[in-house]
Amino acid sequence: MSEAKITKKDLMKVYGRHLGSFGFNYNAAKQMNTGMSYCLYPIIKKLYPKKEDRIKAMERENEYYLSQLTCSSLNVGIAAAMEEKNAKDPDFDENSINAVKAATMSPLAAIGDSLVQGTFRPLFAGIAITMVTASGYTSVAGPILFFVIMLLLSLIPRYLGIFQGYKQGAKVVDLIQKTGIMDLVTRLAGVAGYILIGAFSFSMVSINIPFEFTSGETVINVQQTLNSLVPNCLSLVLIFVCYKLMTKKKVNPVVLLFGLLILGIVGVYVGFLA
């Protein structure tokens, strides 16, 4: 059990990493996972003296993560608080760390995308453009104002997200442990995570087969017939096959992605995919 305590200096390191590199390494397999694990590494290194514990924590923080860049700082702060609790309390359920992230990353993304990308950015861009056109395209005040405002909208919310996420996250973890509802929170967060994954899978995975059979004047479309039984059933089968390959057969996700790419190209060329 670790006696190390996270300090403001530690959180400033996390803040600097979040500003410098959190969104630089998106990947198709796990999206922003490397940003999350890289930000939390100073915390993990301090909390877990044993190498095997650090490896386990890094693997835990290297799981799938996708949210809006600015609002993701809140998840980072909460995860830091939960890692600290896990390091100090042997009875703490470490699975709850990823469960809470999975449950909160989508709502945070919705808030961040609607406010930052959908409201503030176009609003201040419109003001900047108006200032430029009003000056006869000679003033640089508009672009400078836009740059400063967007910079502040990145620096300040990320700082508050990490520090308040840690502060409030620690309080919330203590509260739910004292009231005995940690198991319930973990289960509900896990269910929310599964719902999120299911929604992403349904909307983003698509398989179309062009086969049709004719019986008299009736034309039976295989794709439509299968979808009438179970919507997107072929997509569901593909998802479970990929899941099986990654979890049971330990197939590298990158290799799997290239395999699916080749399968799609060959399938369309040969004619069994549309």
N, C-alpha and C positions, 0 to 999 in steps of 0.2 A: 504494500500500500504506500503510495507516494505522499510526502508531506509538502511537496512544492506547491506554491500558490502563484497564480497568474497575477502579474503586476501591470501597471499602466505602460511600462516600458515594453513588456511582452506584447500587449495589444497594439502599441504603436508599430511594432515590427509587422504584425499581421496587417495593420492598416496600410503600411507602405507596400507590402506585397500585393494587397488587393488593388491598390491604385496602379501599381506598375505592371501587373501581369495576369490578373484574374481572367480577363477576357481574351487573352492572346492565343490561347491554345484550344480552341473548339475542336472537337473531333466527332466523327459520325457514330462512334461506338458508345461513348459515355458523356458527350457534350462538354460540360465545364468541369469535369471531375478533377483534372490535373490542377486547375486553378484553386479549387477547394482544398485539396491536399497540400499544395505548395503554400497557401496562405497559413494553414494551421500547423505546418511543420515546426516552427519555433515553439509553439505551445506543446505539441506532442513530444518534442525533444526534451523539454523541461519536465514534463509531467511523468514521463516513463523512463526511468533510469536503465531498465533492462532492454536490450536490443530486440528481443522477441516481442516484447510488449509494444515497442515503437513500430515494428513491422506490422503487427496486427492492427494498430491504430491507423497507420497510413493506408493499409488495405481497406479499412472501414471507411475512411474519408475519401477514398479513391473510387467509390461507387458512383453510379449514374447520378448526375446532377444537372439540372437545367432550370434557370430562372432569369429574370431581368438583371442586368449587370449591376446597376446601382443598388437595387433592393436586395441583391444576394448577400450584401454585407451583413444584413440582419441574421441570415442563416449562419454565416461564419461566426458571428458573436455568440449565438445560441449554442452552436456546436462546440465552441471553445469552453463555454460554461459546463456543458454536459460531459466533455472529455475530462475536465477537472474533477467533476463529481465521480466519474467512472474510475479515475486514478486513485481517488481517496476512499471510495466505498466499495468493498468487495462484493456487496449484495446488489450493486447497481446493475440494471439490465442494459448492457451495451448495445443491444439491438434497437433500443429506443432512440438512439442518436440518429441513425439513418431513417427510422420511421418518422420522426418529427420533421426531418428535412424533407422527406418525400411528401408529407402532408402539407407543408407550408410553402414549398418552392413555387407551386403553381399559382396560389393566390397572390404571392408577392410579385410574380411575373406579371399577373394581370394588372396589379396596381402600378407597377413600374412602367409597363408598356403604355398604359392609358394616360398616365400623368406625364412621364418624361418624354416618351416618343410621340404620343398622340396629342398632347396638350402643350406642354412648355416649349418643346423644340419648334413646332410649326408656329406657335404664337410669337416667340421672340425672333424667329427667322423672318416672319412677316413684318415685324416692327423694324428690323434691321434693313430689309429690302425697301421699305417705305422711306426710311431715312436716306438711303442711298439715292433713290430716284428723286426725292424731293430736293436733293442738293445738286441735281444735274449730273449724277454719277461721279462726283468729285470728292465727296466726304468719305472718310474711313471710319467715322464714328459708329455707324451702324454695325459693320463687321466686328469692330472691337468690342462693342457692347454685347453683341451676341456671343462672342468668344468668352468674355468674362462671366456672363450669366451662366452659360452652360458649364463652364469650369467650376463655378461655385455650386451648381446643382449636382456636380459629380463629387466634389471634395467634401462638402458638409454632410449630405445624407449618408455617405459611406462611413464617415467618422462616427456619426450618431448611430448608424446601424450596428457597427462593430462593438462600440462601447456600451450602448444601451442594450443591445442584444445579449452581450455577456452579463451585464448587470441584472437585467430582468430575467434572462434565461436561468441564471443561478437561483433566483428567488422562486421562479415557477417550478424548477426541478425539486427544490426543497419542499415547496408546498404540496405538490402532488405525491411526493414520497411520504410525507407526514400524514396525509389523508388517505393513503393506501390506494390511490387510483392510478398509479403508474402503469399497471398492467392494462387497465382500460384505455388509457391514453395511447399506449403502444399499439394495442389492437386496432383502435379506431384510426390511428395514423397509418398503420399498415394497410388497412382497408382502403383509406383514401389514396394511398400510393398505388395500390393495385387498380383502383378505378382510373387513376390518371394514366397508368401504363396501358390499360385496356382501351381508353379513349384515344390515346395517341396511336395505338396499333390499328384500331378500326379505321381511323381517318387517314393514316399515312401509308398503310401497306395495302397494295392492290394487286390482284392477279386476275387476268382475263384470258379465258381460253375460247378459241373461235369455233369449237366443234358444234355442228348441228346435225340432227337426224330427221329424215323426212319419212312420214308414214301416211301415204295417200296424199291428201292436201294439207296435212298437219305438219308443221315444222317445229321440231323440239330443239330449243336452244339450251345446251347443257349448262352454260353459265347462269342463265335466268332461272332454270329449274333448281339448281343447287342453292341459289340465293333466296328463292322462295321458301326453301326448307329451313335454311340457316343463313341469314344475311352475312355476306363476306366469309363464307365457310372455308374457302380455299386460303384466304388470307390468315384465318385462324389456324389452319393446319400448318402453314408455313411458319407462323410465329412459334408454335409449339415445337416444330422440328428444329428451328434455330435455337430455341431455349434448351432443348435436349442436347444439342451438339455442344453448346457453350458450357452447360452445367455438368453434364454427365461425361461427355467425351473430351472436355477441356479444349475445344477448338478455339483458336485465336479469333476474336471478333473481326479483325482486319482481314484475315484469310477468308472468313465467312462472307464478308462484304464483297470481296473480289469474286468469290465463288458465285454469289447471287447475281453480280453484274454480268459475269460470263454466261450464266444460265439464262438470264433475261435476253442477252444479245443472241445467243444460239437459238433459244426458244422462238423468238420472233422470226429469225432467219429461216429456221426449219418449218415453222408454221404451227407449232403446238401452243404458242402463246401469242396473244394479240396486243 
